[in-house]
Structure formats: structure tokens, C-alpha cells
């Protein structure tokens, strides 16, 4: 019985943590290139993309973060050394939809 209660508490705590991570902001900075396109990178996760405008840049950044998160999670043991501060972002990206990630992006242009 005690084990069942602990499992339930752990599940609730995990769900609460994931819910809190969904509101974690991700910041990107962007510069306009000489051709008019925008190059941007996410500060917390290090993805770099280029697009013709800011809206397309944000979409590409989200897709890039999702792709990188999957690769990094597959090699978590090697990737995580020295990057513990990025772990909440990795979890957030893996467990959020692209639409949710778009709402969390805040930009510095």
C-alpha cells in the first residue's frame, strides 16, 4: 500500500513539474542579414536557423529544437555532461508541441 501511494505522489509530482516546464520561456536573438533574411539562435538551447522573416524563423527554430532534442535525448549520457542547466529545456522541448513552443519563444532583435 505504501509503495502505491508513493508511486501516485511521484506521478503527480512529475505531472506538476512537466506542467511548470511548459511555461518556461525560451529566448531567441535574431539579426537581419544583408539579403533581408533573419538568422536567429535560441539562447538556452543553441539552435541556429535562417528564414526570410521572423515568423518563419520562429517556426524553423522550434522545428530545429525538436529535432535536436530527439538526437540529444538518444545520446543523453554523453550529451548531458556539463549541460545540466539545459536539462529542463530538453524536457520541455520533448514534451511540448510545436505550437506550445512557439508561444514560449521571446525574441531579441
Secondary structure as UniProt FT lines:
FT   HELIX           2..22
FT   STRAND          26..32
FT   TURN            34..35
FT   STRAND          38..42
FT   TURN            43..45
FT   STRAND          48..51
FT   HELIX           54..74
FT   HELIX           76..80
FT   TURN            81..82
FT   HELIX           84..86
FT   HELIX           87..95
FT   HELIX           98..104
FT   STRAND          105..108
//
